[in-house]
């Protein structure tokens, strides 16, 4: 009888050990899988250097949150939105390294330049507690830090400032007679993309926002792309947020701006009381109008 009891106890102990070992194995497999997924999620292909037009950014922010915004002290230049490590065909990764917290004092030497050229247009906005620069570093900079050339706040922010100086979008567009205007006369995405491509030799991404009050697209961002050696490359293969679709590409034109429509490039922040404004006829419509007028005159 005792032998039978002992045998049962041994069997129970063996089963308990086997169950514990199985659970441990399953936990280990799950943990390894999660680590592998995390490592995969943190992989990226290119860097998006994103410049934005502050007047459009301000208009968008005031419309979205009803709050005032701030602009650079010197008017008439593009500012930095960020440097975003990106995997082709998708977005991100983001928030890659929690062991690299933002250190505000690390940027003391360049804060004047950051205030002017990496302006917090939204006055903190949803990032009011931590600040715009903190947000960009924690979300994107910690992913870019995988490169030795960008593995500190100072390197990350200084590289963006250097790129802004090298690829001045105001000068690039002005060279092709594309300049901010107070009127409802706009430019097409093809002309904007061509101006950038002619200047830098690579395909940019032209980003627009749609204004619900005027029902017009506004030029918002121009994105340039760099490989991991910080060499300028085409932006082909990058993806736009779903909320800003549709996306279309034709030759060197990669954009979410509406196809065949003129894009506004405002010289100042459009007023909050703005309304639907008449837009100058596009060339094809103007020619059609002239043809109709000619036919009316010819047949009268």
C-alpha contacts under 8 A as a table, 3 or more apart, distances in Angstrom:
res1	aa1	res2	aa2	distance
1	X	4	X	5.17
1	X	5	X	6.37
2	X	5	X	5.03
2	X	6	X	6.06
3	X	6	X	5.07
3	X	7	X	6.02
4	X	7	X	4.99
4	X	8	X	6.19
5	X	8	X	5.11
5	X	9	X	6.17
6	X	9	X	5.02
6	X	10	X	6.13
7	X	10	X	5.11
7	X	11	X	6.18
8	X	11	X	4.97
8	X	12	X	6.12
9	X	12	X	5.02
9	X	13	X	6.11
10	X	13	X	5.02
10	X	14	X	6.07
11	X	14	X	5.06
11	X	15	X	6.13
12	X	15	X	5.05
12	X	16	X	6.05
13	X	16	X	4.98
13	X	17	X	6.12
14	X	17	X	5.10
14	X	18	X	6.07
15	X	18	X	4.98
15	X	19	X	6.00
16	X	19	X	5.12
16	X	20	X	6.05
17	X	20	X	5.06
17	X	21	X	5.97
18	X	21	X	5.04
18	X	22	X	6.01
19	X	22	X	5.03
19	X	23	X	6.10
20	X	23	X	5.11
20	X	24	X	6.07
21	X	24	X	5.03
21	X	25	X	6.06
22	X	25	X	5.02
22	X	26	X	6.13
23	X	26	X	5.05
23	X	27	X	6.08
24	X	27	X	5.07
24	X	28	X	6.06
25	X	28	X	5.03
25	X	29	X	6.14
26	X	29	X	5.07
26	X	30	X	6.13
27	X	30	X	5.05
27	X	31	X	6.04
28	X	31	X	5.07
28	X	32	X	6.06
29	X	32	X	5.16
29	X	33	X	6.02
30	X	33	X	5.01
30	X	34	X	6.15
31	X	34	X	5.09
31	X	35	X	6.16
32	X	35	X	5.05
32	X	36	X	6.07
33	X	36	X	5.10
33	X	37	X	6.08
34	X	37	X	4.97
34	X	38	X	6.03
35	X	38	X	4.97
35	X	39	X	6.13
36	X	39	X	5.07
36	X	40	X	6.08
37	X	40	X	4.94
37	X	41	X	5.96
38	X	41	X	5.00
38	X	42	X	6.23
39	X	42	X	5.18
39	X	43	X	6.55
40	X	43	X	5.34
41	X	93	X	5.96
42	X	92	X	7.90
42	X	93	X	5.20
42	X	94	X	7.32
42	X	96	X	6.08
42	X	143	X	6.94
43	X	87	X	7.07
43	X	93	X	6.91
44	X	85	X	6.01
44	X	86	X	5.18
44	X	87	X	4.34
44	X	88	X	7.62
44	X	92	X	7.52
44	X	93	X	6.77
45	X	85	X	7.21
45	X	86	X	5.90
45	X	87	X	4.88
45	X	88	X	6.28
45	X	227	X	7.06
45	X	228	X	7.40
46	X	85	X	5.80
46	X	86	X	5.38
46	X	87	X	6.56
46	X	88	X	7.43
46	X	225	X	6.60
46	X	226	X	5.72
46	X	227	X	4.86
46	X	228	X	6.32
47	X	83	X	6.38
47	X	84	X	5.43
47	X	85	X	4.45
47	X	86	X	5.89
47	X	144	X	7.96
47	X	225	X	5.60
47	X	226	X	5.09
47	X	227	X	6.25
47	X	228	X	7.30
48	X	82	X	7.89
48	X	83	X	5.52
48	X	84	X	4.91
48	X	85	X	6.26
48	X	86	X	6.77
48	X	223	X	6.21
48	X	224	X	5.82
48	X	225	X	4.76
48	X	226	X	6.63
49	X	82	X	6.20
49	X	83	X	4.64
49	X	84	X	6.56
49	X	160	X	7.33
49	X	163	X	7.95
49	X	223	X	5.58
49	X	224	X	5.17
49	X	225	X	6.05
49	X	226	X	7.60
50	X	80	X	6.14
50	X	81	X	5.37
50	X	82	X	5.36
50	X	83	X	6.21
50	X	84	X	7.73
50	X	221	X	6.62
50	X	222	X	6.12
50	X	223	X	4.51
50	X	224	X	6.58
51	X	78	X	6.25
51	X	79	X	5.55
51	X	80	X	4.57
51	X	81	X	5.50
51	X	82	X	7.32
51	X	164	X	7.77
51	X	221	X	5.54
51	X	222	X	5.43
51	X	223	X	6.19
52	X	57	X	7.14
52	X	78	X	5.79
52	X	79	X	5.53
52	X	80	X	6.10
52	X	81	X	6.01
52	X	220	X	5.62
52	X	221	X	4.19
52	X	222	X	6.38
53	X	56	X	5.67
53	X	57	X	6.30
53	X	77	X	7.66
53	X	78	X	5.16
53	X	79	X	6.58
53	X	219	X	7.19
53	X	220	X	5.44
53	X	221	X	6.15
54	X	57	X	4.87
54	X	58	X	5.90
54	X	71	X	6.53
54	X	72	X	7.96
54	X	78	X	6.60
54	X	79	X	6.65
54	X	121	X	6.80
54	X	220	X	7.98
55	X	58	X	5.15
55	X	59	X	6.23
55	X	71	X	7.67
55	X	266	X	6.62
55	X	267	X	7.24
55	X	268	X	5.70
55	X	269	X	4.68
55	X	270	X	7.68
56	X	59	X	5.03
56	X	60	X	6.11
56	X	218	X	6.64
56	X	219	X	6.87
56	X	220	X	5.66
56	X	265	X	7.84
56	X	266	X	7.09
56	X	269	X	6.69
57	X	60	X	5.15
57	X	61	X	6.15
57	X	121	X	7.02
57	X	220	X	6.54
58	X	61	X	5.12
58	X	62	X	6.12
58	X	68	X	7.86
58	X	69	X	5.71
58	X	70	X	7.37
58	X	71	X	7.71
58	X	121	X	6.23
58	X	122	X	6.96
58	X	269	X	6.63
59	X	62	X	5.30
59	X	63	X	6.13
59	X	269	X	5.89
59	X	270	X	6.33
59	X	271	X	7.93
59	X	272	X	7.81
60	X	63	X	5.20
60	X	64	X	6.07
60	X	209	X	7.79
60	X	211	X	7.66
61	X	64	X	5.10
61	X	65	X	5.97
61	X	66	X	7.29
61	X	67	X	7.17
61	X	68	X	7.85
61	X	69	X	7.18
61	X	122	X	6.43
62	X	65	X	5.49
62	X	66	X	4.59
62	X	67	X	5.05
62	X	68	X	5.82
62	X	69	X	6.90
62	X	272	X	7.66
63	X	66	X	5.51
63	X	67	X	7.93
63	X	272	X	7.38
68	X	122	X	7.62
68	X	123	X	7.98
69	X	121	X	5.46
69	X	122	X	5.01
69	X	123	X	5.79
70	X	119	X	7.91
70	X	120	X	7.06
70	X	121	X	4.83
70	X	122	X	6.53
70	X	123	X	6.19
71	X	75	X	7.78
71	X	119	X	6.98
71	X	120	X	7.95
71	X	121	X	5.78
72	X	75	X	6.25
72	X	115	X	7.34
72	X	116	X	5.13
72	X	117	X	7.12
72	X	119	X	6.26
73	X	116	X	6.55
74	X	77	X	7.49
74	X	116	X	7.47
76	X	170	X	7.43
76	X	267	X	7.78
77	X	169	X	7.84
77	X	170	X	5.88
78	X	117	X	7.47
78	X	168	X	7.56
78	X	169	X	6.60
78	X	170	X	6.51
79	X	116	X	7.76
79	X	117	X	4.81
79	X	118	X	5.43
79	X	119	X	6.49
79	X	164	X	7.79
80	X	117	X	6.13
80	X	118	X	4.68
80	X	119	X	7.19
80	X	160	X	7.43
80	X	161	X	7.93
80	X	164	X	7.31
81	X	118	X	6.66
82	X	136	X	6.47
82	X	140	X	7.92
82	X	160	X	7.54
83	X	140	X	6.88
83	X	141	X	7.39
83	X	160	X	6.79
84	X	92	X	7.57
84	X	140	X	5.43
84	X	141	X	7.52
84	X	144	X	7.47
85	X	92	X	6.49
85	X	93	X	6.72
85	X	140	X	6.52
85	X	143	X	6.49
85	X	144	X	5.88
86	X	90	X	7.43
86	X	91	X	5.83
86	X	92	X	5.02
86	X	93	X	6.33
86	X	238	X	7.78
87	X	90	X	5.76
87	X	91	X	6.11
87	X	92	X	6.25
87	X	93	X	7.14
87	X	238	X	7.75
88	X	91	X	7.52
88	X	237	X	5.36
88	X	238	X	5.28
88	X	239	X	7.18
89	X	237	X	5.61
89	X	238	X	5.65
89	X	239	X	5.61
90	X	238	X	7.00
90	X	239	X	5.62
91	X	239	X	6.67
91	X	240	X	7.87
91	X	241	X	7.93
93	X	96	X	7.03
93	X	140	X	7.73
93	X	143	X	6.99
94	X	139	X	5.00
94	X	140	X	5.55
94	X	142	X	7.89
94	X	143	X	6.45
95	X	98	X	7.13
95	X	138	X	5.81
95	X	139	X	4.33
95	X	140	X	6.41
95	X	142	X	6.39
95	X	143	X	6.72
96	X	138	X	7.97
96	X	139	X	7.31
96	X	140	X	7.74
96	X	142	X	5.50
96	X	143	X	4.97
97	X	100	X	5.88
97	X	138	X	7.83
97	X	142	X	5.31
97	X	143	X	6.80
98	X	101	X	6.40
98	X	138	X	7.77
98	X	142	X	7.76
100	X	138	X	7.63
100	X	142	X	6.55
101	X	138	X	6.77
102	X	134	X	5.69
102	X	137	X	6.69
102	X	138	X	6.65
102	X	153	X	7.66
103	X	106	X	5.63
103	X	107	X	7.84
103	X	153	X	7.84
104	X	107	X	6.02
104	X	108	X	7.37
104	X	134	X	7.74
105	X	108	X	5.22
106	X	109	X	7.79
106	X	153	X	6.82
106	X	154	X	6.43
107	X	110	X	5.55
107	X	111	X	5.90
107	X	153	X	7.34
107	X	154	X	6.21
108	X	111	X	5.38
109	X	112	X	7.84
110	X	113	X	5.38
110	X	114	X	6.22
110	X	158	X	7.91
111	X	114	X	4.89
111	X	115	X	6.00
112	X	115	X	5.22
112	X	116	X	6.44
113	X	116	X	5.20
113	X	117	X	5.79
113	X	118	X	7.42
113	X	161	X	7.94
114	X	117	X	5.16
114	X	118	X	4.58
114	X	119	X	6.41
114	X	161	X	7.92
115	X	118	X	5.75
115	X	119	X	4.98
115	X	120	X	7.34
116	X	119	X	5.57
117	X	161	X	7.44
120	X	123	X	5.43
120	X	124	X	6.39
120	X	132	X	5.91
121	X	124	X	7.81
122	X	125	X	5.14
123	X	128	X	7.22
124	X	127	X	5.04
124	X	128	X	3.87
124	X	129	X	7.42
124	X	130	X	7.90
124	X	131	X	5.40
124	X	132	X	5.95
125	X	128	X	5.24
126	X	129	X	7.93
127	X	130	X	5.61
127	X	131	X	5.25
127	X	132	X	6.08
127	X	135	X	6.78
128	X	131	X	5.21
128	X	132	X	7.54
130	X	134	X	5.81
130	X	135	X	6.77
131	X	134	X	5.36
131	X	135	X	6.29
132	X	135	X	5.11
132	X	136	X	6.29
133	X	136	X	5.11
133	X	137	X	6.14
134	X	137	X	5.21
134	X	138	X	6.06
135	X	138	X	5.30
135	X	139	X	5.86
136	X	139	X	5.30
136	X	140	X	5.49
136	X	141	X	6.32
137	X	140	X	5.43
137	X	141	X	4.05
137	X	142	X	6.07
137	X	153	X	7.10
138	X	141	X	5.87
138	X	142	X	5.59
139	X	142	X	6.55
139	X	143	X	7.49
140	X	143	X	5.37
140	X	144	X	6.39
141	X	144	X	4.90
141	X	145	X	6.00
141	X	150	X	7.84
141	X	153	X	7.36
141	X	156	X	6.62
142	X	145	X	5.11
142	X	146	X	7.56
142	X	151	X	7.84
143	X	146	X	6.05
144	X	147	X	6.07
144	X	150	X	6.04
144	X	151	X	7.00
144	X	156	X	7.72
145	X	148	X	6.74
145	X	149	X	7.76
145	X	150	X	4.97
145	X	151	X	3.78
145	X	152	X	6.48
145	X	156	X	7.79
146	X	150	X	7.34
146	X	151	X	6.34
147	X	150	X	5.36
147	X	151	X	5.89
147	X	228	X	7.31
148	X	151	X	5.10
149	X	155	X	6.66
149	X	156	X	7.91
150	X	153	X	7.54
150	X	155	X	5.04
150	X	156	X	4.83
150	X	159	X	7.81
151	X	155	X	6.68
151	X	156	X	7.06
152	X	155	X	5.29
152	X	156	X	6.12
153	X	156	X	5.09
153	X	157	X	6.07
154	X	157	X	5.51
154	X	158	X	5.88
155	X	158	X	5.25
155	X	159	X	5.95
156	X	159	X	5.41
156	X	160	X	6.60
157	X	160	X	5.22
157	X	161	X	6.42
158	X	161	X	5.07
158	X	162	X	6.16
159	X	162	X	5.02
159	X	163	X	6.20
160	X	163	X	5.12
160	X	164	X	6.20
161	X	164	X	5.06
161	X	165	X	6.35
162	X	165	X	5.13
162	X	166	X	6.23
163	X	166	X	4.95
163	X	167	X	5.84
164	X	167	X	5.28
164	X	168	X	5.74
165	X	168	X	5.74
167	X	172	X	7.69
167	X	200	X	7.70
168	X	171	X	5.56
168	X	172	X	6.22
169	X	172	X	4.79
169	X	173	X	5.99
169	X	196	X	7.70
169	X	222	X	7.91
170	X	173	X	5.45
170	X	174	X	6.02
170	X	179	X	7.72
171	X	174	X	5.06
171	X	175	X	6.06
172	X	175	X	5.46
172	X	176	X	7.14
172	X	195	X	6.69
172	X	196	X	6.29
172	X	199	X	6.34
173	X	176	X	5.38
173	X	177	X	6.48
173	X	178	X	4.94
173	X	179	X	6.50
173	X	192	X	7.16
173	X	195	X	6.11
173	X	196	X	7.08
174	X	177	X	4.77
174	X	178	X	5.03
174	X	179	X	5.45
175	X	178	X	7.30
175	X	195	X	7.99
176	X	195	X	6.12
178	X	187	X	7.45
178	X	192	X	7.57
179	X	265	X	7.28
180	X	265	X	5.00
180	X	266	X	5.14
180	X	267	X	4.43
181	X	184	X	7.70
181	X	185	X	7.29
181	X	265	X	6.26
181	X	266	X	5.25
181	X	267	X	4.86
182	X	266	X	5.87
182	X	267	X	5.55
182	X	268	X	7.11
183	X	266	X	7.92
184	X	264	X	6.79
184	X	277	X	6.76
184	X	278	X	6.85
184	X	279	X	5.31
184	X	280	X	7.03
185	X	262	X	7.67
185	X	264	X	6.87
185	X	279	X	6.18
185	X	280	X	5.94
186	X	262	X	4.94
186	X	263	X	4.80
186	X	264	X	4.60
186	X	265	X	6.48
187	X	191	X	6.91
187	X	192	X	7.19
187	X	262	X	4.94
187	X	263	X	5.03
187	X	264	X	6.72
187	X	265	X	7.74
188	X	191	X	5.59
188	X	192	X	6.60
188	X	260	X	6.99
188	X	261	X	6.29
188	X	262	X	4.75
188	X	263	X	5.75
189	X	192	X	5.10
189	X	193	X	6.01
189	X	206	X	7.18
189	X	253	X	7.27
189	X	255	X	7.39
189	X	257	X	6.72
189	X	259	X	7.64
189	X	262	X	7.53
189	X	263	X	7.06
190	X	193	X	5.26
190	X	194	X	5.98
190	X	253	X	5.96
191	X	194	X	5.09
191	X	195	X	6.11
192	X	195	X	5.20
192	X	196	X	6.47
192	X	206	X	7.71
193	X	196	X	5.25
193	X	197	X	6.04
193	X	203	X	7.26
193	X	204	X	6.47
193	X	205	X	7.54
193	X	206	X	6.66
193	X	252	X	6.92
193	X	253	X	5.66
193	X	254	X	7.66
194	X	197	X	4.93
194	X	198	X	5.88
194	X	252	X	7.09
194	X	253	X	7.44
195	X	198	X	5.25
195	X	199	X	6.33
196	X	199	X	5.14
196	X	200	X	6.14
196	X	201	X	7.74
196	X	202	X	7.80
196	X	203	X	7.56
196	X	204	X	6.82
197	X	200	X	5.38
197	X	201	X	4.91
197	X	202	X	5.09
197	X	203	X	5.42
197	X	204	X	6.76
197	X	252	X	7.38
198	X	201	X	5.54
198	X	202	X	7.83
202	X	232	X	7.28
202	X	233	X	5.91
202	X	234	X	4.86
202	X	235	X	7.66
203	X	224	X	7.68
203	X	233	X	7.57
203	X	234	X	4.61
203	X	235	X	5.67
203	X	236	X	7.08
203	X	252	X	5.31
203	X	253	X	7.00
203	X	254	X	7.39
204	X	222	X	6.78
204	X	223	X	5.65
204	X	224	X	5.12
204	X	225	X	7.20
204	X	234	X	6.56
204	X	235	X	5.57
204	X	252	X	7.74
204	X	253	X	7.53
204	X	254	X	6.77
205	X	222	X	5.86
205	X	223	X	4.95
205	X	224	X	6.66
205	X	235	X	6.28
205	X	253	X	7.42
205	X	254	X	5.09
205	X	255	X	5.48
206	X	219	X	7.74
206	X	220	X	7.97
206	X	221	X	6.17
206	X	222	X	4.93
206	X	223	X	6.51
206	X	253	X	7.86
206	X	254	X	6.37
206	X	255	X	4.69
206	X	256	X	7.00
206	X	257	X	7.22
207	X	219	X	6.47
207	X	220	X	5.61
207	X	221	X	4.86
207	X	222	X	6.11
207	X	223	X	7.68
207	X	255	X	5.75
207	X	256	X	5.75
207	X	257	X	6.26
208	X	217	X	6.06
208	X	218	X	5.40
208	X	219	X	4.75
208	X	220	X	4.89
208	X	221	X	6.71
208	X	244	X	7.94
208	X	255	X	7.80
208	X	256	X	6.30
208	X	257	X	5.08
208	X	263	X	7.91
209	X	217	X	5.63
209	X	218	X	5.38
209	X	219	X	6.75
209	X	220	X	6.12
209	X	244	X	7.30
209	X	257	X	7.59
210	X	215	X	6.62
210	X	216	X	5.87
210	X	217	X	4.48
210	X	218	X	6.27
211	X	214	X	5.80
211	X	215	X	5.28
211	X	216	X	5.51
211	X	217	X	6.16
211	X	218	X	7.09
212	X	215	X	4.92
212	X	216	X	7.41
213	X	274	X	6.79
213	X	275	X	5.70
213	X	276	X	6.21
214	X	274	X	6.99
214	X	275	X	5.24
214	X	276	X	3.89
214	X	277	X	6.23
215	X	276	X	6.57
216	X	263	X	7.16
216	X	264	X	7.15
217	X	257	X	6.83
217	X	258	X	7.22
217	X	261	X	7.96
217	X	262	X	7.39
217	X	263	X	5.21
217	X	264	X	6.16
218	X	263	X	5.34
218	X	264	X	4.53
218	X	265	X	6.10
218	X	266	X	7.82
219	X	263	X	6.08
219	X	264	X	5.96
219	X	265	X	5.52
223	X	235	X	7.95
224	X	232	X	7.48
224	X	233	X	7.84
224	X	234	X	7.68
224	X	235	X	6.60
225	X	232	X	5.84
225	X	233	X	5.51
225	X	234	X	6.21
225	X	235	X	5.32
226	X	229	X	7.57
226	X	230	X	5.19
226	X	231	X	5.12
226	X	232	X	4.38
226	X	233	X	5.32
226	X	234	X	7.95
227	X	230	X	5.21
227	X	231	X	5.41
227	X	232	X	6.61
227	X	233	X	6.59
228	X	231	X	7.28
235	X	238	X	5.90
235	X	254	X	7.79
236	X	254	X	7.23
240	X	244	X	6.71
240	X	245	X	6.93
240	X	247	X	7.08
240	X	256	X	7.20
241	X	244	X	5.47
241	X	245	X	6.79
242	X	245	X	5.25
242	X	246	X	7.77
244	X	247	X	7.90
244	X	256	X	6.47
245	X	256	X	5.76
246	X	256	X	5.69
246	X	257	X	7.93
246	X	258	X	7.71
247	X	254	X	7.56
247	X	255	X	5.86
247	X	256	X	4.39
247	X	257	X	7.54
248	X	253	X	7.87
248	X	254	X	6.17
248	X	255	X	5.91
248	X	256	X	6.32
248	X	259	X	7.72
249	X	252	X	7.33
249	X	253	X	5.26
249	X	254	X	4.53
249	X	255	X	6.55
250	X	253	X	5.12
250	X	254	X	6.84
251	X	254	X	7.97
257	X	263	X	7.65
258	X	261	X	5.72
262	X	282	X	7.62
266	X	269	X	6.72
266	X	270	X	7.13
270	X	274	X	6.67
271	X	274	X	5.38
281	X	284	X	7.96
281	X	285	X	5.82
281	X	286	X	5.55
282	X	285	X	5.39
282	X	286	X	6.03
283	X	286	X	5.00
283	X	287	X	6.12
284	X	287	X	5.25
284	X	288	X	6.30
285	X	288	X	4.99
285	X	289	X	6.12
286	X	289	X	5.03
286	X	290	X	6.24
287	X	290	X	5.06
287	X	291	X	6.15
288	X	291	X	5.02
288	X	292	X	6.27
289	X	292	X	5.18
289	X	293	X	6.26
290	X	293	X	5.09
290	X	294	X	6.09
291	X	294	X	5.05
291	X	295	X	6.18
292	X	295	X	5.12
292	X	296	X	6.17
293	X	296	X	5.12
293	X	297	X	6.22
294	X	297	X	5.10
294	X	298	X	5.95
295	X	298	X	4.90
295	X	299	X	6.02
296	X	299	X	5.41
296	X	300	X	6.04
297	X	300	X	5.33
